[in-house]
């Protein structure tokens, strides 16, 4: 679930190993922040909902990604979308630029996630 938590094993997580992003340090930092909120109970994630989301992501990836051993962990092209989802889960503002034009037309960098 969220490239971090296996839905069939309680109290087990993989930060930094089950996700391939372009900017590793920011991805792993967000992943760890999300996990701490999940395990502290601040994120209400029911097992059934998590399994449903995992199945949706699997189906989506299988429709268009080549069948490779790393397909399950690939987030590269969808990194910003994945960051936005995690940030919304932990009540962070996903829009990180100073104005709407920058938000739409300027590339994201690690410093955009500082704070």
Chimera marker file (.cmm) of the C-alpha trace (Angstrom):
<marker_set name="trace">
<marker id="1" x="0.000" y="0.000" z="0.000" r="1" g="1" b="0" radius="0.5"/>
<marker id="2" x="1.525" y="3.314" z="-1.099" r="1" g="1" b="0" radius="0.5"/>
<marker id="3" x="4.686" y="1.384" z="-2.037" r="1" g="1" b="0" radius="0.5"/>
<marker id="4" x="5.427" y="1.083" z="1.674" r="1" g="1" b="0" radius="0.5"/>
<marker id="5" x="3.202" y="-1.310" z="3.604" r="1" g="1" b="0" radius="0.5"/>
<marker id="6" x="2.279" y="-4.898" z="2.699" r="1" g="1" b="0" radius="0.5"/>
<marker id="7" x="-1.429" y="-5.270" z="3.389" r="1" g="1" b="0" radius="0.5"/>
<marker id="8" x="-1.164" y="-8.869" z="4.575" r="1" g="1" b="0" radius="0.5"/>
<marker id="9" x="1.508" y="-8.353" z="7.275" r="1" g="1" b="0" radius="0.5"/>
<marker id="10" x="0.939" y="-6.091" z="10.281" r="1" g="1" b="0" radius="0.5"/>
<marker id="11" x="3.684" y="-3.790" z="11.567" r="1" g="1" b="0" radius="0.5"/>
<marker id="12" x="5.987" y="-4.246" z="8.585" r="1" g="1" b="0" radius="0.5"/>
<marker id="13" x="7.042" y="-1.519" z="6.164" r="1" g="1" b="0" radius="0.5"/>
<marker id="14" x="9.664" y="-0.883" z="3.517" r="1" g="1" b="0" radius="0.5"/>
<marker id="15" x="10.882" y="2.709" z="3.286" r="1" g="1" b="0" radius="0.5"/>
<marker id="16" x="13.170" y="3.349" z="0.347" r="1" g="1" b="0" radius="0.5"/>
<marker id="17" x="13.170" y="-0.129" z="-1.129" r="1" g="1" b="0" radius="0.5"/>
<marker id="18" x="9.814" y="-0.677" z="-2.788" r="1" g="1" b="0" radius="0.5"/>
<marker id="19" x="9.620" y="2.609" z="-4.664" r="1" g="1" b="0" radius="0.5"/>
<marker id="20" x="11.674" y="4.015" z="-7.526" r="1" g="1" b="0" radius="0.5"/>
<marker id="21" x="11.568" y="7.809" z="-7.699" r="1" g="1" b="0" radius="0.5"/>
<marker id="22" x="13.766" y="10.383" z="-9.394" r="1" g="1" b="0" radius="0.5"/>
<marker id="23" x="14.593" y="12.321" z="-6.228" r="1" g="1" b="0" radius="0.5"/>
<marker id="24" x="15.303" y="9.581" z="-3.705" r="1" g="1" b="0" radius="0.5"/>
<marker id="25" x="15.871" y="11.652" z="-0.579" r="1" g="1" b="0" radius="0.5"/>
<marker id="26" x="12.635" y="13.623" z="-0.841" r="1" g="1" b="0" radius="0.5"/>
<marker id="27" x="10.695" y="10.491" z="-1.787" r="1" g="1" b="0" radius="0.5"/>
<marker id="28" x="12.029" y="8.492" z="1.133" r="1" g="1" b="0" radius="0.5"/>
<marker id="29" x="11.499" y="11.388" z="3.536" r="1" g="1" b="0" radius="0.5"/>
<marker id="30" x="7.848" y="11.731" z="2.534" r="1" g="1" b="0" radius="0.5"/>
<marker id="31" x="7.440" y="7.980" z="2.678" r="1" g="1" b="0" radius="0.5"/>
<marker id="32" x="8.836" y="7.888" z="6.240" r="1" g="1" b="0" radius="0.5"/>
<marker id="33" x="6.642" y="10.821" z="7.329" r="1" g="1" b="0" radius="0.5"/>
<marker id="34" x="3.584" y="9.085" z="5.858" r="1" g="1" b="0" radius="0.5"/>
<marker id="35" x="4.478" y="5.814" z="7.614" r="1" g="1" b="0" radius="0.5"/>
<marker id="36" x="4.869" y="7.521" z="10.994" r="1" g="1" b="0" radius="0.5"/>
<marker id="37" x="1.381" y="9.043" z="10.613" r="1" g="1" b="0" radius="0.5"/>
<marker id="38" x="-0.071" y="5.691" z="9.542" r="1" g="1" b="0" radius="0.5"/>
<marker id="39" x="1.418" y="3.790" z="12.459" r="1" g="1" b="0" radius="0.5"/>
<marker id="40" x="0.503" y="6.494" z="14.977" r="1" g="1" b="0" radius="0.5"/>
<marker id="41" x="-3.130" y="6.209" z="13.881" r="1" g="1" b="0" radius="0.5"/>
<marker id="42" x="-3.327" y="9.705" z="12.378" r="1" g="1" b="0" radius="0.5"/>
<marker id="43" x="-4.146" y="8.156" z="8.998" r="1" g="1" b="0" radius="0.5"/>
<marker id="44" x="-7.249" y="6.000" z="9.080" r="1" g="1" b="0" radius="0.5"/>
<marker id="45" x="-6.470" y="3.240" z="6.598" r="1" g="1" b="0" radius="0.5"/>
<marker id="46" x="-8.706" y="0.193" z="6.677" r="1" g="1" b="0" radius="0.5"/>
<marker id="47" x="-7.207" y="-3.048" z="5.403" r="1" g="1" b="0" radius="0.5"/>
<marker id="48" x="-10.003" y="-3.525" z="2.863" r="1" g="1" b="0" radius="0.5"/>
<marker id="49" x="-9.458" y="-0.020" z="1.443" r="1" g="1" b="0" radius="0.5"/>
<marker id="50" x="-5.699" y="-0.552" z="1.277" r="1" g="1" b="0" radius="0.5"/>
<marker id="51" x="-6.107" y="-3.864" z="-0.573" r="1" g="1" b="0" radius="0.5"/>
<marker id="52" x="-8.581" y="-2.280" z="-2.970" r="1" g="1" b="0" radius="0.5"/>
<marker id="53" x="-6.151" y="0.532" z="-3.763" r="1" g="1" b="0" radius="0.5"/>
<marker id="54" x="-3.279" y="-1.913" z="-4.258" r="1" g="1" b="0" radius="0.5"/>
<marker id="55" x="-5.395" y="-3.871" z="-6.733" r="1" g="1" b="0" radius="0.5"/>
<marker id="56" x="-6.355" y="-0.682" z="-8.601" r="1" g="1" b="0" radius="0.5"/>
<marker id="57" x="-2.696" y="0.352" z="-8.922" r="1" g="1" b="0" radius="0.5"/>
<marker id="58" x="-1.701" y="-3.141" z="-10.076" r="1" g="1" b="0" radius="0.5"/>
<marker id="59" x="-4.414" y="-3.154" z="-12.724" r="1" g="1" b="0" radius="0.5"/>
<marker id="60" x="-3.469" y="0.344" z="-13.917" r="1" g="1" b="0" radius="0.5"/>
<marker id="61" x="0.249" y="-0.482" z="-14.153" r="1" g="1" b="0" radius="0.5"/>
<marker id="62" x="-0.398" y="-3.767" z="-15.945" r="1" g="1" b="0" radius="0.5"/>
<marker id="63" x="-2.425" y="-1.966" z="-18.598" r="1" g="1" b="0" radius="0.5"/>
<marker id="64" x="0.423" y="0.164" z="-19.885" r="1" g="1" b="0" radius="0.5"/>
<marker id="65" x="3.792" y="-0.568" z="-18.226" r="1" g="1" b="0" radius="0.5"/>
<marker id="66" x="6.091" y="-3.163" z="-19.776" r="1" g="1" b="0" radius="0.5"/>
<marker id="67" x="6.243" y="-6.448" z="-17.888" r="1" g="1" b="0" radius="0.5"/>
<marker id="68" x="9.521" y="-5.994" z="-16.007" r="1" g="1" b="0" radius="0.5"/>
<marker id="69" x="10.634" y="-7.153" z="-12.543" r="1" g="1" b="0" radius="0.5"/>
<marker id="70" x="10.632" y="-3.535" z="-11.321" r="1" g="1" b="0" radius="0.5"/>
<marker id="71" x="7.149" y="-2.627" z="-12.597" r="1" g="1" b="0" radius="0.5"/>
<marker id="72" x="5.573" y="-2.836" z="-9.137" r="1" g="1" b="0" radius="0.5"/>
<marker id="73" x="7.938" y="-0.241" z="-7.653" r="1" g="1" b="0" radius="0.5"/>
<marker id="74" x="8.085" y="2.223" z="-10.558" r="1" g="1" b="0" radius="0.5"/>
<marker id="75" x="6.800" y="5.643" z="-9.628" r="1" g="1" b="0" radius="0.5"/>
<marker id="76" x="9.310" y="7.637" z="-11.688" r="1" g="1" b="0" radius="0.5"/>
<marker id="77" x="6.965" y="9.186" z="-14.228" r="1" g="1" b="0" radius="0.5"/>
<marker id="78" x="4.239" y="9.672" z="-11.636" r="1" g="1" b="0" radius="0.5"/>
<marker id="79" x="6.409" y="10.902" z="-8.786" r="1" g="1" b="0" radius="0.5"/>
<marker id="80" x="4.669" y="14.254" z="-8.324" r="1" g="1" b="0" radius="0.5"/>
<marker id="81" x="1.242" y="12.611" z="-8.252" r="1" g="1" b="0" radius="0.5"/>
<marker id="82" x="2.497" y="10.080" z="-5.681" r="1" g="1" b="0" radius="0.5"/>
<marker id="83" x="4.039" y="12.877" z="-3.579" r="1" g="1" b="0" radius="0.5"/>
<marker id="84" x="0.752" y="14.806" z="-3.716" r="1" g="1" b="0" radius="0.5"/>
<marker id="85" x="-1.208" y="11.782" z="-2.480" r="1" g="1" b="0" radius="0.5"/>
<marker id="86" x="1.175" y="11.159" z="0.398" r="1" g="1" b="0" radius="0.5"/>
<marker id="87" x="1.248" y="14.832" z="1.328" r="1" g="1" b="0" radius="0.5"/>
<marker id="88" x="-2.557" y="15.032" z="1.371" r="1" g="1" b="0" radius="0.5"/>
<marker id="89" x="-2.659" y="11.961" z="3.630" r="1" g="1" b="0" radius="0.5"/>
<marker id="90" x="-0.363" y="13.663" z="6.160" r="1" g="1" b="0" radius="0.5"/>
<marker id="91" x="-2.140" y="17.034" z="5.885" r="1" g="1" b="0" radius="0.5"/>
<marker id="92" x="0.609" y="18.832" z="4.000" r="1" g="1" b="0" radius="0.5"/>
<marker id="93" x="-0.143" y="21.253" z="1.198" r="1" g="1" b="0" radius="0.5"/>
<marker id="94" x="0.805" y="19.510" z="-2.064" r="1" g="1" b="0" radius="0.5"/>
<marker id="95" x="1.190" y="22.755" z="-4.008" r="1" g="1" b="0" radius="0.5"/>
<marker id="96" x="4.743" y="23.837" z="-3.159" r="1" g="1" b="0" radius="0.5"/>
<marker id="97" x="5.439" y="26.735" z="-5.504" r="1" g="1" b="0" radius="0.5"/>
<marker id="98" x="4.870" y="30.401" z="-4.675" r="1" g="1" b="0" radius="0.5"/>
<marker id="99" x="2.262" y="31.019" z="-7.381" r="1" g="1" b="0" radius="0.5"/>
<marker id="100" x="0.015" y="29.180" z="-9.800" r="1" g="1" b="0" radius="0.5"/>
<marker id="101" x="2.201" y="29.827" z="-12.862" r="1" g="1" b="0" radius="0.5"/>
<marker id="102" x="5.228" y="28.325" z="-11.157" r="1" g="1" b="0" radius="0.5"/>
<marker id="103" x="3.088" y="25.447" z="-9.949" r="1" g="1" b="0" radius="0.5"/>
<marker id="104" x="2.029" y="24.624" z="-13.494" r="1" g="1" b="0" radius="0.5"/>
<marker id="105" x="5.138" y="25.427" z="-15.521" r="1" g="1" b="0" radius="0.5"/>
<marker id="106" x="8.251" y="25.100" z="-13.328" r="1" g="1" b="0" radius="0.5"/>
<marker id="107" x="9.784" y="21.714" z="-12.501" r="1" g="1" b="0" radius="0.5"/>
<marker id="108" x="9.708" y="20.506" z="-8.915" r="1" g="1" b="0" radius="0.5"/>
<marker id="109" x="12.968" y="20.214" z="-7.018" r="1" g="1" b="0" radius="0.5"/>
<marker id="110" x="13.831" y="18.781" z="-3.608" r="1" g="1" b="0" radius="0.5"/>
<marker id="111" x="13.931" y="22.263" z="-2.073" r="1" g="1" b="0" radius="0.5"/>
<marker id="112" x="10.253" y="22.724" z="-2.980" r="1" g="1" b="0" radius="0.5"/>
<marker id="113" x="9.473" y="20.166" z="-0.265" r="1" g="1" b="0" radius="0.5"/>
<marker id="114" x="11.535" y="21.889" z="2.448" r="1" g="1" b="0" radius="0.5"/>
<marker id="115" x="8.992" y="22.817" z="5.094" r="1" g="1" b="0" radius="0.5"/>
<link id1="1" id2="2" r="1" g="1" b="0" radius="0.2"/>
<link id1="2" id2="3" r="1" g="1" b="0" radius="0.2"/>
<link id1="3" id2="4" r="1" g="1" b="0" radius="0.2"/>
<link id1="4" id2="5" r="1" g="1" b="0" radius="0.2"/>
<link id1="5" id2="6" r="1" g="1" b="0" radius="0.2"/>
<link id1="6" id2="7" r="1" g="1" b="0" radius="0.2"/>
<link id1="7" id2="8" r="1" g="1" b="0" radius="0.2"/>
<link id1="8" id2="9" r="1" g="1" b="0" radius="0.2"/>
<link id1="9" id2="10" r="1" g="1" b="0" radius="0.2"/>
<link id1="10" id2="11" r="1" g="1" b="0" radius="0.2"/>
<link id1="11" id2="12" r="1" g="1" b="0" radius="0.2"/>
<link id1="12" id2="13" r="1" g="1" b="0" radius="0.2"/>
<link id1="13" id2="14" r="1" g="1" b="0" radius="0.2"/>
<link id1="14" id2="15" r="1" g="1" b="0" radius="0.2"/>
<link id1="15" id2="16" r="1" g="1" b="0" radius="0.2"/>
<link id1="16" id2="17" r="1" g="1" b="0" radius="0.2"/>
<link id1="17" id2="18" r="1" g="1" b="0" radius="0.2"/>
<link id1="18" id2="19" r="1" g="1" b="0" radius="0.2"/>
<link id1="19" id2="20" r="1" g="1" b="0" radius="0.2"/>
<link id1="20" id2="21" r="1" g="1" b="0" radius="0.2"/>
<link id1="21" id2="22" r="1" g="1" b="0" radius="0.2"/>
<link id1="22" id2="23" r="1" g="1" b="0" radius="0.2"/>
<link id1="23" id2="24" r="1" g="1" b="0" radius="0.2"/>
<link id1="24" id2="25" r="1" g="1" b="0" radius="0.2"/>
<link id1="25" id2="26" r="1" g="1" b="0" radius="0.2"/>
<link id1="26" id2="27" r="1" g="1" b="0" radius="0.2"/>
<link id1="27" id2="28" r="1" g="1" b="0" radius="0.2"/>
<link id1="28" id2="29" r="1" g="1" b="0" radius="0.2"/>
<link id1="29" id2="30" r="1" g="1" b="0" radius="0.2"/>
<link id1="30" id2="31" r="1" g="1" b="0" radius="0.2"/>
<link id1="31" id2="32" r="1" g="1" b="0" radius="0.2"/>
<link id1="32" id2="33" r="1" g="1" b="0" radius="0.2"/>
<link id1="33" id2="34" r="1" g="1" b="0" radius="0.2"/>
<link id1="34" id2="35" r="1" g="1" b="0" radius="0.2"/>
<link id1="35" id2="36" r="1" g="1" b="0" radius="0.2"/>
<link id1="36" id2="37" r="1" g="1" b="0" radius="0.2"/>
<link id1="37" id2="38" r="1" g="1" b="0" radius="0.2"/>
<link id1="38" id2="39" r="1" g="1" b="0" radius="0.2"/>
<link id1="39" id2="40" r="1" g="1" b="0" radius="0.2"/>
<link id1="40" id2="41" r="1" g="1" b="0" radius="0.2"/>
<link id1="41" id2="42" r="1" g="1" b="0" radius="0.2"/>
<link id1="42" id2="43" r="1" g="1" b="0" radius="0.2"/>
<link id1="43" id2="44" r="1" g="1" b="0" radius="0.2"/>
<link id1="44" id2="45" r="1" g="1" b="0" radius="0.2"/>
<link id1="45" id2="46" r="1" g="1" b="0" radius="0.2"/>
<link id1="46" id2="47" r="1" g="1" b="0" radius="0.2"/>
<link id1="47" id2="48" r="1" g="1" b="0" radius="0.2"/>
<link id1="48" id2="49" r="1" g="1" b="0" radius="0.2"/>
<link id1="49" id2="50" r="1" g="1" b="0" radius="0.2"/>
<link id1="50" id2="51" r="1" g="1" b="0" radius="0.2"/>
<link id1="51" id2="52" r="1" g="1" b="0" radius="0.2"/>
<link id1="52" id2="53" r="1" g="1" b="0" radius="0.2"/>
<link id1="53" id2="54" r="1" g="1" b="0" radius="0.2"/>
<link id1="54" id2="55" r="1" g="1" b="0" radius="0.2"/>
<link id1="55" id2="56" r="1" g="1" b="0" radius="0.2"/>
<link id1="56" id2="57" r="1" g="1" b="0" radius="0.2"/>
<link id1="57" id2="58" r="1" g="1" b="0" radius="0.2"/>
<link id1="58" id2="59" r="1" g="1" b="0" radius="0.2"/>
<link id1="59" id2="60" r="1" g="1" b="0" radius="0.2"/>
<link id1="60" id2="61" r="1" g="1" b="0" radius="0.2"/>
<link id1="61" id2="62" r="1" g="1" b="0" radius="0.2"/>
<link id1="62" id2="63" r="1" g="1" b="0" radius="0.2"/>
<link id1="63" id2="64" r="1" g="1" b="0" radius="0.2"/>
<link id1="64" id2="65" r="1" g="1" b="0" radius="0.2"/>
<link id1="65" id2="66" r="1" g="1" b="0" radius="0.2"/>
<link id1="66" id2="67" r="1" g="1" b="0" radius="0.2"/>
<link id1="67" id2="68" r="1" g="1" b="0" radius="0.2"/>
<link id1="68" id2="69" r="1" g="1" b="0" radius="0.2"/>
<link id1="69" id2="70" r="1" g="1" b="0" radius="0.2"/>
<link id1="70" id2="71" r="1" g="1" b="0" radius="0.2"/>
<link id1="71" id2="72" r="1" g="1" b="0" radius="0.2"/>
<link id1="72" id2="73" r="1" g="1" b="0" radius="0.2"/>
<link id1="73" id2="74" r="1" g="1" b="0" radius="0.2"/>
<link id1="74" id2="75" r="1" g="1" b="0" radius="0.2"/>
<link id1="75" id2="76" r="1" g="1" b="0" radius="0.2"/>
<link id1="76" id2="77" r="1" g="1" b="0" radius="0.2"/>
<link id1="77" id2="78" r="1" g="1" b="0" radius="0.2"/>
<link id1="78" id2="79" r="1" g="1" b="0" radius="0.2"/>
<link id1="79" id2="80" r="1" g="1" b="0" radius="0.2"/>
<link id1="80" id2="81" r="1" g="1" b="0" radius="0.2"/>
<link id1="81" id2="82" r="1" g="1" b="0" radius="0.2"/>
<link id1="82" id2="83" r="1" g="1" b="0" radius="0.2"/>
<link id1="83" id2="84" r="1" g="1" b="0" radius="0.2"/>
<link id1="84" id2="85" r="1" g="1" b="0" radius="0.2"/>
<link id1="85" id2="86" r="1" g="1" b="0" radius="0.2"/>
<link id1="86" id2="87" r="1" g="1" b="0" radius="0.2"/>
<link id1="87" id2="88" r="1" g="1" b="0" radius="0.2"/>
<link id1="88" id2="89" r="1" g="1" b="0" radius="0.2"/>
<link id1="89" id2="90" r="1" g="1" b="0" radius="0.2"/>
<link id1="90" id2="91" r="1" g="1" b="0" radius="0.2"/>
<link id1="91" id2="92" r="1" g="1" b="0" radius="0.2"/>
<link id1="92" id2="93" r="1" g="1" b="0" radius="0.2"/>
<link id1="93" id2="94" r="1" g="1" b="0" radius="0.2"/>
<link id1="94" id2="95" r="1" g="1" b="0" radius="0.2"/>
<link id1="95" id2="96" r="1" g="1" b="0" radius="0.2"/>
<link id1="96" id2="97" r="1" g="1" b="0" radius="0.2"/>
<link id1="97" id2="98" r="1" g="1" b="0" radius="0.2"/>
<link id1="98" id2="99" r="1" g="1" b="0" radius="0.2"/>
<link id1="99" id2="100" r="1" g="1" b="0" radius="0.2"/>
<link id1="100" id2="101" r="1" g="1" b="0" radius="0.2"/>
<link id1="101" id2="102" r="1" g="1" b="0" radius="0.2"/>
<link id1="102" id2="103" r="1" g="1" b="0" radius="0.2"/>
<link id1="103" id2="104" r="1" g="1" b="0" radius="0.2"/>
<link id1="104" id2="105" r="1" g="1" b="0" radius="0.2"/>
<link id1="105" id2="106" r="1" g="1" b="0" radius="0.2"/>
<link id1="106" id2="107" r="1" g="1" b="0" radius="0.2"/>
<link id1="107" id2="108" r="1" g="1" b="0" radius="0.2"/>
<link id1="108" id2="109" r="1" g="1" b="0" radius="0.2"/>
<link id1="109" id2="110" r="1" g="1" b="0" radius="0.2"/>
<link id1="110" id2="111" r="1" g="1" b="0" radius="0.2"/>
<link id1="111" id2="112" r="1" g="1" b="0" radius="0.2"/>
<link id1="112" id2="113" r="1" g="1" b="0" radius="0.2"/>
<link id1="113" id2="114" r="1" g="1" b="0" radius="0.2"/>
<link id1="114" id2="115" r="1" g="1" b="0" radius="0.2"/>
</marker_set>
